[in-house]
Amino acid sequence: MHVSCKTQETSGNYGASLHGCDNGINQNMNRFAHSVDETVKTIDVIDTMELMIKLSARFSDMVGVSFTMASHFDPVKIETTPFLLQNVIWFCLDSIMNLAKSGDTISIAVENNGCDVLIRFFGISGLDVKTNCDLPGERETILLEALSGKLQIDNSAGEIVLCLNGNKN
């Protein structure tokens, strides 16, 4: 009888732990899914970047790549279509995961340069046009056009920069 009670208690603790884990995943997925309904609105790009890192965590863990945000103190606001921006960010993260080596940590900085917002992905060891960098492809080009943005790749620096117009700071 004692073993059965202990098993139930452990099982209950495990279930509560899973529920808490699922709740975080569900919240992130729910937030992403509802962005489809939003047209143009002012968003915090840092907050959006952090969401996309969370959503990509399982994939990045599987390939042994981690993403880290550079320190930031103030929100970086932009007027944009959140779902389109999230998709461009996802395509960048996905390409980076395919380029980087297992064990790499990719740093991400969101910057306000006065009239544009820059999302810098740096420390990409496998970034080389001669190998397999497919950015920007057709899908990214279409999204970038819709966002009035551009993608710059600096192979020697191991950096991809997503430049977005329309800073709201």
C-alpha positions in Angstrom: 0.0 0.0 0.0 2.8 2.4 0.9 4.5 1.8 -2.6 1.2 2.6 -4.3 0.8 5.9 -2.5 4.3 6.9 -3.3 3.8 6.0 -6.9 0.7 8.1 -7.1 2.4 11.0 -5.4 5.4 10.8 -7.8 3.0 10.4 -10.8 1.0 13.4 -9.7 4.2 15.5 -9.3 5.4 14.4 -12.8 1.9 15.2 -14.3 2.0 18.7 -12.7 5.5 19.3 -14.0 4.4 18.2 -17.5 1.3 20.4 -17.3 3.5 23.4 -16.4 5.8 22.6 -19.3 2.9 22.2 -21.7 1.4 25.5 -20.5 4.5 27.4 -21.5 4.7 25.8 -24.9 0.9 26.3 -25.4 1.2 30.0 -24.4 4.0 30.6 -27.0 2.2 28.6 -29.7 -1.0 30.5 -28.9 0.7 33.8 -29.1 2.3 32.9 -32.5 -1.0 31.5 -33.9 -2.9 34.7 -32.9 -0.4 36.9 -34.7 -2.0 35.7 -38.0 -5.1 37.8 -37.1 -3.1 40.9 -36.6 -2.4 43.3 -39.5 0.0 46.2 -39.0 0.7 47.1 -35.4 3.4 48.4 -33.2 5.4 45.6 -31.6 8.6 45.2 -29.5 11.1 43.5 -31.8 13.1 42.1 -28.8 9.9 40.5 -27.4 9.2 39.0 -30.8 12.8 37.7 -31.2 12.6 36.1 -27.7 9.3 34.4 -28.7 10.9 33.0 -31.9 13.9 31.7 -29.9 11.6 29.9 -27.5 9.6 28.4 -30.4 12.8 27.2 -32.1 14.3 25.7 -28.9 13.4 22.1 -29.6 14.9 22.2 -33.1 18.0 24.0 -32.0 18.5 21.5 -29.2 18.2 18.7 -31.7 21.1 20.1 -33.8 23.2 21.2 -30.8 23.0 25.0 -31.6 21.9 27.6 -29.0 20.7 31.1 -29.4 21.4 33.9 -27.0 20.1 37.4 -26.9 22.7 40.2 -26.4 21.9 42.5 -23.5 19.3 45.1 -24.1 17.5 47.5 -21.8 15.0 49.5 -23.8 12.2 48.0 -26.1 12.8 48.4 -29.8 9.5 49.2 -31.4 8.5 48.9 -35.0 5.2 49.1 -36.9 4.9 45.9 -38.9 2.9 42.8 -39.6 3.9 40.5 -36.7 3.1 37.2 -38.5 5.2 38.1 -41.5 8.1 39.3 -39.3 7.9 36.1 -37.2 8.1 34.0 -40.4 11.2 35.9 -41.7 12.9 35.4 -38.3 12.0 31.7 -38.3 13.5 31.3 -41.8 16.7 33.0 -40.6 16.9 30.8 -37.4 16.2 27.7 -39.5 18.9 28.5 -42.0 21.3 29.3 -39.2 20.6 26.0 -37.5 21.5 24.3 -40.8 24.7 26.3 -41.2 26.1 26.3 -37.7 28.1 23.5 -36.2 26.9 21.5 -33.2 28.0 23.2 -30.0 27.8 26.7 -31.6 26.2 29.6 -29.7 24.7 32.2 -32.0 24.3 35.7 -30.6 21.4 37.9 -31.5 21.3 41.6 -31.1 18.3 43.8 -31.8 19.4 47.4 -32.4 17.9 50.7 -33.2 20.1 52.7 -35.6 17.9 55.8 -35.8 15.6 55.1 -38.7 15.8 51.3 -39.0 15.7 48.3 -36.7 18.5 45.8 -37.2 18.4 42.1 -36.0 21.9 40.9 -36.1 22.7 37.1 -35.9 26.4 36.7 -35.3 28.9 34.0 -34.5 27.7 31.7 -37.4 30.7 29.5 -38.0 29.3 27.8 -41.1 28.3 31.0 -43.0 29.9 30.8 -46.4 28.2 31.6 -49.7 30.3 28.8 -51.4 28.7 26.2 -49.1 25.0 26.1 -48.4 23.8 29.6 -47.4 20.4 29.9 -49.1 19.4 33.3 -47.7 17.5 35.1 -49.0 15.5 32.6 -51.0 12.3 33.2 -52.8 10.1 32.9 -49.7 12.3 35.3 -47.7 12.4 37.8 -50.6 8.6 37.9 -50.8 8.3 38.4 -47.0 11.1 41.0 -47.0 9.3 43.0 -49.8 6.1 43.0 -47.8 7.9 44.2 -44.7 10.0 46.8 -46.6 13.1 45.0 -45.2 16.3 43.5 -46.5 18.7 40.8 -45.5 22.5 41.4 -45.5 25.0 38.6 -45.3 28.6 39.2 -44.2 30.4 35.9 -44.8 33.7 37.0 -43.4 32.1 38.2 -40.1 29.8 35.2 -39.9 26.9 37.5 -39.6 23.4 37.9 -41.0 21.6 41.2 -40.6 17.9 41.6 -41.0 17.1 45.3 -41.6 13.6 46.6 -41.0 12.3 50.0 -41.9 9.8 51.9 -39.7 11.4 52.4 -36.3 8.9 53.6 -33.7 11.3 54.5 -30.9 
